Amino acid sequence: MAFKLNSDRFRTAVLELIRRASTDLSLDVVKSITDARDSEEEGSAARGVLTAILKNIERAREKSTPICQDTGTNIYYVTLPEGLSMRRISDIILSATREATRKLYLRPNAVDPVTGKNSGDNTGIMSPDIHFDEWDEPAIRVRLVLKGGGCENVSAQYTLPDTSLKAGRDLEGVYRCILDAVVQAQGKGCAPGILGVGVGGDRSIGMILAKKQLFRKLDDVNPDSDLAKLENRLLKDLNSLGIGPMGFGGKTTALAVKIGKAHRLPASFFVSVSYMCWADRRKSMLFSDLEVIYD
Amino acid sequence: MIELKLPIDEKRIRDLKVGDDVLISGRMITGRDAAHAWLVKEKPDEVRNYLKDSMIYHCGPVVKRTEKSWEFIAAGPTTSIREEPYQGTVIKEYGLRGVIGKGGMGPTTLKALQDCGAVYLHAIGGLATLIAESVTNVQGVLKLEEFGIPEALWIIEVRNFPAVVTMDSYGNSLHRDIFERSDAVRKRLMDK
């Protein structure tokens, strides 16, 4: 069945995707924060913080205002049916982005690093960040993450071996890097965080892979059993660090650890850690001729 | 819960200790990266009045233009540590009594808080909608054209803005303590 793109309809759908991403946190994330609140001591700072966070999530949804004022780098993964123009889709996403900024779903967030000028509408050089691939379905899938600057700033990339961490070129070494990244981040990335990790690749592939993990549901299980084991071990140990929500202390330092791998060069072994704040604004949509399904 | 009214004097600030929950009301100003560089390099006189005995809020808000003024839509804190090279100087130069942000600050700021009688207050990161609701009025804005909306200095009135004292005027820092404790756990886990 051939897919025919109705540009106006697609633009409206992307605008709605941005609105939902910015103002309405996904259910699995809300559930994870709710469970975390219930696990913290009655009367503790940690419980107070998580209670306020849950109230903020609710208010943002009701009022359709951004959960966090830093609406971040807008990272898109678009999967197209064969033959559709990437340039045309990009133009529509850019147009929806400008409209979303006017409607205050997004803060004007694109600053020229040389002149210091804010473009005012979130578009600019390599902004937003759009990736494409293709599939056989007669529909477009668009996945979007809004990744704030605070958590991006505490993200890190390690090269193994790392003498100071006594980290070798194995999963034990990977474990040590992630532990270190979270201790260095403290509350600054808006803990409790979600750790997207890329093992292997080159520097750019590693980071892309790390960020791609952020599209996974928090309660999914890694199909690679070694990585699944490492994810579980890390989540348990990260939550024993005592950093807690916002770095105020407590049992909840991380909500999830998601690790992916990519083939590396014999000479390189990168561990790329992408820290995502609790305001894990990820949404996807499936756009077909008949309907638009958001998740 | 301790209620703080701005402007505020040194004595009131010296009463505050790490861990105190506060609700702030009165006039304050936002300022982040571009603002701090400007305050230190150019020492502009037009802001002195807004900073003296008041507080600066590390925040890059989402703001709506209304017919007569502006309205804060989303206004959680931004990471404070980026202002570490400037904050001590800004506290001393302008007589600030408080810095509001997230993530805590370093030893230079902690020293200035101690020397001058000021505190660092932690707002909850990402609490954009709730904090925006505590902003009752936008009195004005400085450097909007040049710095853009997130980086401009917004003069705001707040009512019951929630925050926690995490660095006080006696050299105490929750951030330093939590770092030391969590780093000790990290070492234990790595030595296993």
Boltz contact constraints between the chains, C-beta under 6 A:
constraints:
  - contact:
      token1: [A, 49]
      token2: [B, 124]
      max_distance: 6.0
  - contact:
      token1: [A, 52]
      token2: [B, 124]
      max_distance: 6.0
  - contact:
      token1: [A, 56]
      token2: [B, 127]
      max_distance: 6.0
  - contact:
      token1: [A, 56]
      token2: [B, 129]
      max_distance: 6.0
  - contact:
      token1: [A, 56]
      token2: [B, 130]
      max_distance: 6.0
  - contact:
      token1: [A, 59]
      token2: [B, 129]
      max_distance: 6.0
  - contact:
      token1: [A, 60]
      token2: [B, 129]
      max_distance: 6.0
  - contact:
      token1: [A, 65]
      token2: [B, 73]
      max_distance: 6.0
  - contact:
      token1: [A, 65]
      token2: [B, 74]
      max_distance: 6.0
  - contact:
      token1: [A, 65]
      token2: [B, 129]
      max_distance: 6.0
  - contact:
      token1: [A, 66]
      token2: [B, 62]
      max_distance: 6.0
  - contact:
      token1: [A, 66]
      token2: [B, 74]
      max_distance: 6.0
  - contact:
      token1: [A, 66]
      token2: [B, 128]
      max_distance: 6.0
  - contact:
      token1: [A, 68]
      token2: [B, 76]
      max_distance: 6.0
  - contact:
      token1: [A, 68]
      token2: [B, 126]
      max_distance: 6.0
  - contact:
      token1: [A, 68]
      token2: [B, 128]
      max_distance: 6.0
  - contact:
      token1: [A, 69]
      token2: [B, 61]
      max_distance: 6.0
  - contact:
      token1: [A, 69]
      token2: [B, 62]
      max_distance: 6.0
  - contact:
      token1: [A, 69]
      token2: [B, 74]
      max_distance: 6.0
  - contact:
      token1: [A, 69]
      token2: [B, 75]
      max_distance: 6.0
  - contact:
      token1: [A, 69]
      token2: [B, 76]
      max_distance: 6.0
  - contact:
      token1: [A, 69]
      token2: [B, 128]
      max_distance: 6.0
  - contact:
      token1: [A, 104]
      token2: [B, 62]
      max_distance: 6.0
  - contact:
      token1: [A, 104]
      token2: [B, 64]
      max_distance: 6.0
  - contact:
      token1: [A, 104]
      token2: [B, 73]
      max_distance: 6.0
  - contact:
      token1: [A, 107]
      token2: [B, 62]
      max_distance: 6.0
  - contact:
      token1: [A, 108]
      token2: [B, 149]
      max_distance: 6.0
  - contact:
      token1: [A, 118]
      token2: [B, 148]
      max_distance: 6.0
  - contact:
      token1: [A, 150]
      token2: [B, 79]
      max_distance: 6.0
  - contact:
      token1: [A, 176]
      token2: [B, 190]
      max_distance: 6.0
  - contact:
      token1: [A, 179]
      token2: [B, 186]
      max_distance: 6.0
  - contact:
      token1: [A, 183]
      token2: [B, 182]
      max_distance: 6.0
  - contact:
      token1: [A, 183]
      token2: [B, 183]
      max_distance: 6.0
  - contact:
      token1: [A, 183]
      token2: [B, 186]
      max_distance: 6.0
  - contact:
      token1: [A, 186]
      token2: [B, 179]
      max_distance: 6.0
  - contact:
      token1: [A, 187]
      token2: [B, 103]
      max_distance: 6.0
  - contact:
      token1: [A, 188]
      token2: [B, 79]
      max_distance: 6.0
  - contact:
      token1: [A, 188]
      token2: [B, 103]
      max_distance: 6.0
  - contact:
      token1: [A, 190]
      token2: [B, 125]
      max_distance: 6.0
  - contact:
      token1: [A, 190]
      token2: [B, 126]
      max_distance: 6.0
  - contact:
      token1: [A, 237]
      token2: [B, 189]
      max_distance: 6.0
  - contact:
      token1: [A, 241]
      token2: [B, 182]
      max_distance: 6.0
  - contact:
      token1: [A, 241]
      token2: [B, 185]
      max_distance: 6.0
  - contact:
      token1: [A, 242]
      token2: [B, 181]
      max_distance: 6.0
  - contact:
      token1: [A, 242]
      token2: [B, 182]
      max_distance: 6.0
  - contact:
      token1: [A, 243]
      token2: [B, 182]
      max_distance: 6.0
  - contact:
      token1: [A, 246]
      token2: [B, 124]
      max_distance: 6.0
  - contact:
      token1: [A, 247]
      token2: [B, 178]
      max_distance: 6.0
  - contact:
      token1: [A, 249]
      token2: [B, 178]
      max_distance: 6.0
  - contact:
      token1: [A, 279]
      token2: [B, 126]
      max_distance: 6.0
